[in-house]
């Protein structure tokens, strides 16, 4: 065993005696000072010991000051440190057994040497009991993690601090059913808020325009390697700030202004960056939209082939933002080959499902695959491009210096953490549950007046037609907001209402699945949604549903 010890001037004498006792027991001692009875600042020595314990370079720590209070307060500011001030042997035993304390704090003034020896003996001979105490100790860790990132904000900007707390409360209490949202891990949040945000790093690993990039280079390499492993890709560019930028880089790398793109219509499930006239993609390229069959509401592949034959696009784009069925990438590859087009797949919504094997992987079929790193991947907000090695140089130079300057290194490091999490077996189980939950929620929602577009879902989302309820998508989303349920209004295929009003809503299960909810909770959520829609103009009913929602979410805390 190795124990770090430290003290201020008020604890110097007792610390010296403790060191002797520990060494007599054959324990390795790392004495971090102080080294005399001259006056010093206790936080410095408490911090030195706490940092060693926090980083697991020692097994335990012992700190002494005049009262023991100041050093315990300091040590407990460090992650993974559980410092306990003990005034007798029973306290020492209990804090080891019940709190899993790893730093013993002693008073040089109020604890006689003989009592200190008894305390030390009890501390060393006691072990953590686990069981119910494990749950309680984990709560300490959770509370510390929850507040650690906002301490400076509280002092620097009370207005923003207040907004952060309100958003925290909203996310904790609400059922988040927006299909493009998820809840990242604490590890991803920590890295995204790290000092890597300070580093400017134009260029690529080992080819930067700035010095001092050795550690961010390593972080980016990890992100690249993990992304390639996750999807079986030959090349990965992890620098795009967002999915739109990833799409833009592919378009600009491989196409010229005015070239023809064949892509899914936004009105039938596509995305803005797939050719909407208000978007850069629709302004710089000749976009021919394809859509879904009116009867099945699934992609009409025969029509895609006919359009490809007629317009001879240079690029065929697949992917959607409101499509609930499996996309046949193999067939789209054949269509692209028939007219000599590149195939680009925007898998932003389904990337997590693809990584876990819950949806076919487009990488073997497409020259280019783009994605966001949030949504089902459950990472930071950002983008990524996967491509065949022969296109790597073209893609990389289009990202930088083509459309971006400095990459966001804190976000790239957070992407690396996300990809590491996604490579774990638990991520596959999570994605399988996302699909199970979506299918359970869809089945429970369907009713005489509520219809599922295409009849159901194969992935993480569903498009819900509310036409027969007499409630628009806009009004339904507003009513559900009042009931602490967050969705978004969404046009359905062949919608007769304005896109600002819509006939439907889009619902997804990634966030509620991250919270640990399963099929039983989906049935409850479906009942909440149907009741809210059918009483969309009754605030009393919506308030009652909100109470029930908050009671449910309290059982499933967010990370």
RAFENNOR-V721650 format. One line per field, one symbol per residue. ss: DSSP state (@ for helix, = for strand, . for the rest). psi: psi as a letter, one per 40 degrees, with the letter a starting at -180 (. if undefined). burial: 1 if it has 16 or more other C-alpha atoms within 10 Angstrom, else 0. A space follows every 50 residues. Layout:
ss->???
psi->???
burial->???
This chain:
ss->.======.@@@@@@@@@@@@@@@@...====..........@@@@@@@@@ @@@@.....======...@@@@@@@.......===...@@@@@@@@@@@. ..=====.....@@@@@@@@@@@@@......@@@@@@@@@@@@@@@@@.. @@@@@@.@@@@@@@@@@@@@@@@.==.........@@@@@@@..@@@@.. ..==..==.....@@@@@@@@@@@@@@@@@@...===.....@@@@@@@@ @@@@.....=====.@@@...@@@.....@@@@@.=====.=......=. @@@@@@@@@@@...====..........@@@@@@@@@@@..=====.... @@@@@............=====..@@@.....=====.@@@@@@@@@@@@ @@@.....@@@@@@@@@@@@@@..@@@@@@@@@@@@@@@@@@@@@..... ==@@@.....=====.@@@...@@@@@@@@@@..==.===.......... ...=====.@@@@@....@@@@@@@@@@@@@@@@....@@@@@@@@@@@@ @@@......
psi->ihhhiiiadeedddddddddddddeehhhhheiieieihihddddddddd ddddefeidiihihaddedddddddeehiehghhhheiddddddddddef hehhhihedehiddddddddddddeiiheabdddddddddddddddedee ddddddgddddddddddddddddihhehdeiahiidddddddeieeeehh fhaihefieiifedddddddddddddddddefidihhedhdidddddddd dddeiiheihhhihhddeeaidefehdeiddedeihhhiiaihdddfihg ddddddddddegidhhhiiiefheihhgddddddddddefiihhhhfdde dddddeeeiihededidhhiiiebbeefaihaiihhiideedddddeddh edeibhigdddddddddddddeeidddddddddddddddddddddhadeh ihheeaiebeiihhhedeeehiddddddddddefhhaiihiihfheiiee dieiihhiedddddeeiadddddddddddddddefdegdddddddddddd ddddegii.
burial->00111111111111110110010000001111110000000111111111 11110001011111111111111111111111111111101111111111 11111111001000011011111000110000000010000001000000 00000000001000000000111111111111111001101101011011 11111001000010011011111111111110111111111111111111 11101000111111111111111111000011011111111110001110 10011011000111111111111110101001101100101111111111 11111101111111111111111111111111111111001101111111 00010111111111111111111000110111111111111111110001 11111111111111111010111111111111111111111110100010 01111111111111101110111011011101111100001100110111 011001010
